[in-house]
Amino acid sequence: MVVCNRLIFIWIERCILCWFIGIGMVSGHEITHGFDDDGRQYDKNGNRVPWWTNSTISQFNERKQCIIDQYSNYTVAQIDENVCLFFV
């Protein structure tokens, strides 16, 4: 009976941990939308206002292209094909 009770507490602790991990992951994901191609077009109130400078947009596009080039250049050996990990 003691072992069973201990397992229940371990299970509850893991569920709580997974909940916190999930909340952190979703929150972090949503925050990054303020700095992607779509989110950058809206201000803090949700109004469509371009708040990035042209220089910032240019630098963002250069860095974005670097990531696209890196992650779209992987070959899956089992099928001997390049795969693109981005929807561009």
N, CA, C and O of each residue as an XYZ file, in Angstrom:
352
protein
N       0.822     -1.199      0.000
C       0.000      0.000      0.000
C       0.864      1.261      0.000
O       0.519      2.244     -0.655
N       1.973      1.241      0.722
C       2.856      2.406      0.790
C       3.477      2.665     -0.577
O       3.590      3.816     -0.998
N       3.883      1.599     -1.277
C       4.483      1.744     -2.599
C       3.472      2.346     -3.565
O       3.824      3.216     -4.363
N       2.241      1.903     -3.505
C       1.189      2.398     -4.388
C       0.954      3.893     -4.145
O       0.832      4.656     -5.104
N       0.887      4.320     -2.887
C       0.689      5.734     -2.572
C       1.850      6.574     -3.092
O       1.655      7.676     -3.605
N       3.057      6.040     -2.955
C       4.242      6.773     -3.422
C       4.201      6.928     -4.934
O       4.566      7.983     -5.453
N       3.768      5.904     -5.645
C       3.668      5.983     -7.103
C       2.652      7.043     -7.536
O       2.856      7.738     -8.531
N       1.577      7.158     -6.792
C       0.566      8.172     -7.110
C       1.173      9.568     -6.995
O       0.947     10.415     -7.859
N       1.945      9.811     -5.928
C       2.567     11.118     -5.757
C       3.599     11.402     -6.841
O       3.703     12.529     -7.325
N       4.353     10.390     -7.218
C       5.328     10.563     -8.299
C       4.593     10.899     -9.593
O       5.038     11.764    -10.348
N       3.477     10.228     -9.856
C       2.693     10.484    -11.055
C       2.150     11.912    -11.048
O       2.204     12.604    -12.064
N       1.629     12.349     -9.907
C       1.091     13.714     -9.785
C       2.200     14.737     -9.998
O       2.001     15.726    -10.703
N       3.369     14.509     -9.394
C       4.488     15.434     -9.566
C       4.894     15.529    -11.042
O       5.189     16.618    -11.533
N       4.909     14.417    -11.735
C       5.272     14.428    -13.157
C       4.220     15.151    -13.983
O       4.559     15.865    -14.927
N       2.948     14.975    -13.643
C       1.885     15.677    -14.369
C       2.016     17.185    -14.189
O       1.855     17.945    -15.144
N       2.309     17.616    -12.965
C       2.482     19.038    -12.694
C       3.691     19.566    -13.464
O       3.632     20.647    -14.049
N       4.771     18.815    -13.465
C       5.965     19.214    -14.198
C       5.656     19.351    -15.685
O       6.062     20.324    -16.320
N       4.944     18.384    -16.236
C       4.591     18.443    -17.658
C       3.695     19.642    -17.949
O       3.811     20.257    -19.009
N       2.814     19.976    -17.028
C       1.943     21.131    -17.201
C       2.775     22.407    -17.275
O       2.558     23.236    -18.159
N       3.733     22.574    -16.348
C       4.584     23.752    -16.367
C       5.436     23.814    -17.634
O       5.611     24.886    -18.214
N       5.958     22.685    -18.056
C       6.747     22.645    -19.287
C       5.882     23.056    -20.472
O       6.316     23.832    -21.324
N       4.672     22.540    -20.525
C       3.755     22.873    -21.617
C       3.396     24.345    -21.642
O       3.377     24.962    -22.707
N       3.111     24.911    -20.485
C       2.780     26.335    -20.402
C       3.976     27.174    -20.859
O       3.805     28.137    -21.607
N       5.182     26.817    -20.415
C       6.379     27.553    -20.818
C       6.625     27.468    -22.308
O       6.996     28.456    -22.943
N       6.419     26.286    -22.865
C       6.648     26.089    -24.286
C       5.654     26.915    -25.118
O       6.049     27.583    -26.074
N       4.388     26.867    -24.759
C       3.368     27.613    -25.508
C       3.591     29.116    -25.354
O       3.496     29.859    -26.331
N       3.882     29.565    -24.148
C       4.118     30.997    -23.916
C       5.307     31.493    -24.726
O       5.228     32.531    -25.383
N       6.403     30.755    -24.680
C       7.590     31.133    -25.444
C       7.308     31.170    -26.935
O       7.772     32.066    -27.639
N       6.553     30.204    -27.413
C       6.200     30.149    -28.830
C       5.383     31.379    -29.220
O       5.661     32.014    -30.237
N       4.385     31.712    -28.419
C       3.517     32.842    -28.746
C       4.265     34.167    -28.678
O       4.007     35.058    -29.487
N       5.179     34.313    -27.738
C       5.958     35.550    -27.625
C       6.782     35.781    -28.885
O       6.929     36.920    -29.328
N       7.318     34.714    -29.465
C       8.163     34.877    -30.657
C       7.377     35.380    -31.866
O       7.973     35.882    -32.818
N       6.037     35.252    -31.844
C       5.247     35.761    -32.972
C       5.375     37.272    -33.116
O       5.120     37.804    -34.197
N       5.758     37.970    -32.065
C       5.975     39.406    -32.163
C       7.184     39.751    -32.993
O       7.386     40.909    -33.358
N       7.991     38.754    -33.296
C       9.240     39.002    -34.009
C       9.359     38.152    -35.264
O      10.467     37.928    -35.751
N       8.245     37.679    -35.794
C       8.295     36.937    -37.051
C       7.685     37.801    -38.162
O       7.301     38.945    -37.916
N       7.596     37.265    -39.367
C       7.106     38.038    -40.509
C       5.699     38.598    -40.309
O       5.412     39.719    -40.728
N       4.843     37.840    -39.685
C       3.469     38.304    -39.502
C       3.313     39.188    -38.268
O       2.693     40.249    -38.335
N       3.870     38.756    -37.155
C       3.706     39.481    -35.905
C       4.341     40.852    -35.898
O       3.886     41.744    -35.182
N       5.382     41.034    -36.683
C       6.073     42.322    -36.705
C       5.224     43.417    -37.317
O       5.560     44.595    -37.194
N       4.132     43.058    -37.973
C       3.288     44.045    -38.627
C       2.257     44.663    -37.681
O       1.535     45.582    -38.068
N       2.184     44.168    -36.452
C       1.157     44.631    -35.519
C       1.804     45.207    -34.269
O       2.825     44.703    -33.801
N       1.202     46.272    -33.729
C       1.729     46.864    -32.501
C       1.181     46.131    -31.284
O       0.489     45.122    -31.420
N       1.491     46.639    -30.099
C       1.103     45.960    -28.853
C      -0.406     45.907    -28.654
O      -0.890     45.104    -27.856
N      -1.160     46.749    -29.365
C      -2.622     46.764    -29.240
C      -3.313     45.969    -30.338
O      -4.542     45.918    -30.396
N      -2.524     45.350    -31.206
C      -3.092     44.541    -32.279
C      -3.423     45.327    -33.527
O      -4.022     44.786    -34.456
N      -3.044     46.594    -33.568
C      -3.270     47.418    -34.759
C      -2.154     47.170    -35.768
O      -0.985     47.030    -35.409
N      -2.549     47.121    -37.040
C      -1.548     46.871    -38.079
C      -0.749     48.150    -38.322
O      -1.181     49.053    -39.039
N       0.410     48.195    -37.710
C       1.291     49.356    -37.790
C       2.718     48.838    -37.981
O       3.206     48.068    -37.154
N       3.385     49.245    -39.049
C       4.782     48.802    -39.233
C       5.692     49.493    -38.214
O       5.958     50.690    -38.328
N       6.158     48.755    -37.244
C       6.970     49.355    -36.181
C       8.438     48.993    -36.291
O       9.236     49.430    -35.461
N       8.825     48.200    -37.300
C      10.228     47.905    -37.561
C      10.745     48.905    -38.594
O      10.004     49.324    -39.483
N      12.008     49.284    -38.476
C      12.622     50.152    -39.489
C      12.981     49.314    -40.710
O      13.058     48.087    -40.633
N      13.200     49.988    -41.838
C      13.595     49.273    -43.065
C      14.908     48.523    -42.871
O      15.092     47.431    -43.408
N      15.816     49.112    -42.106
C      17.096     48.457    -41.821
C      16.880     47.164    -41.027
O      17.502     46.140    -41.310
N      16.001     47.224    -40.042
C      15.698     46.038    -39.229
C      15.063     44.953    -40.082
O      15.401     43.777    -39.941
N      14.149     45.332    -40.963
C      13.486     44.357    -41.844
C      14.510     43.702    -42.761
O      14.468     42.492    -42.981
N      15.420     44.494    -43.292
C      16.460     43.955    -44.177
C      17.361     42.965    -43.441
O      17.660     41.889    -43.959
N      17.793     43.327    -42.237
C      18.645     42.428    -41.445
C      17.887     41.164    -41.056
O      18.453     40.071    -41.061
N      16.608     41.310    -40.719
C      15.785     40.148    -40.375
C      15.709     39.193    -41.561
O      15.865     37.983    -41.396
N      15.469     39.732    -42.756
C      15.341     38.890    -43.947
C      16.649     38.175    -44.275
O      16.629     37.030    -44.725
N      17.780     38.835    -44.057
C      19.071     38.180    -44.278
C      19.259     37.000    -43.330
O      19.675     35.919    -43.745
N      18.953     37.213    -42.074
C      19.113     36.144    -41.079
C      18.104     35.034    -41.295
O      18.412     33.858    -41.105
N      16.899     35.410    -41.693
C      15.870     34.410    -41.984
C      16.316     33.516    -43.133
O      16.146     32.298    -43.082
N      16.890     34.127    -44.173
C      17.349     33.344    -45.324
C      18.474     32.401    -44.934
O      18.555     31.289    -45.455
N      19.339     32.826    -44.027
C      20.422     31.975    -43.545
C      19.867     30.718    -42.865
O      20.360     29.612    -43.087
N      18.841     30.903    -42.042
C      18.218     29.760    -41.351
C      17.517     28.856    -42.358
O      17.606     27.632    -42.269
N      16.820     29.463    -43.314
C      16.132     28.670    -44.343
C      17.139     27.833    -45.127
O      16.914     26.647    -45.372
N      18.261     28.462    -45.524
C      19.288     27.733    -46.274
C      19.852     26.570    -45.464
O      20.078     25.483    -45.997
N      20.073     26.804    -44.185
C      20.636     25.746    -43.335
C      19.656     24.586    -43.172
O      20.034     23.429    -43.358
N      18.418     24.878    -42.832
C      17.479     23.817    -42.512
C      16.790     23.210    -43.724
O      16.042     22.243    -43.579
N      17.019     23.746    -44.907
C      16.444     23.123    -46.102
C      17.497     22.347    -46.874
O      17.294     21.989    -48.034
N      18.613     22.092    -46.225
C      19.716     21.421    -46.906
C      20.095     20.117    -46.205
O      21.272     19.758    -46.161
N      19.131     19.424    -45.671
C      19.399     18.147    -45.021
C      18.992     17.012    -45.942
O      17.953     17.064    -46.601
N      19.825     15.991    -45.975
C      19.514     14.810    -46.774
C      19.164     13.666    -45.847
O      19.896     13.363    -44.905
N      18.031     13.031    -46.126
C      17.622     11.851    -45.368
C      18.244     10.649    -46.075
O      17.872     10.314    -47.200
N      19.186     10.013    -45.405
C      19.964      8.938    -46.030
C      19.094      7.762    -46.468
O      19.353      7.145    -47.501
N      18.066      7.456    -45.686
C      17.228      6.292    -45.997
C      16.500      6.438    -47.334
O      16.238      5.446    -48.014
N      16.177      7.669    -47.706
C      15.473      7.867    -48.977
C      16.323      8.644    -49.984
O      15.894      8.881    -51.114
N      17.536      9.039    -49.568
C      18.482      9.766    -50.407
C      17.834     10.978    -51.073
O      17.924     11.171    -52.285
N      17.172     11.793    -50.234
C      16.484     12.976    -50.733
C      16.718     14.144    -49.799
O      16.801     13.977    -48.583
N      16.823     15.341    -50.385
C      16.869     16.540    -49.567
C      15.467     16.824    -49.027
O      14.465     16.623    -49.715
N      15.423     17.287    -47.801
C      14.132     17.642    -47.212
C      14.189     19.078    -46.739
O      15.223     19.556    -46.273
N      13.077     19.750    -46.863
C      12.960     21.121    -46.387
C      12.192     21.095    -45.083
O      11.068     20.596    -45.031
N      12.789     21.628    -44.030
C      12.152     21.631    -42.724
C      11.398     22.930    -42.466
O      10.922     23.159    -41.354
N      11.286     23.775    -43.473
C      10.577     25.039    -43.350
C       9.480     25.115    -44.390
O       9.609     24.566    -45.484
N       8.404     25.796    -44.047
C       7.379     26.136    -45.031
C       7.668     27.573    -45.424
O       7.387     28.504    -44.669
N       8.219     27.741    -46.587
C       8.658     29.083    -47.018
C       7.646     29.658    -47.963
O       7.818     30.777    -48.446
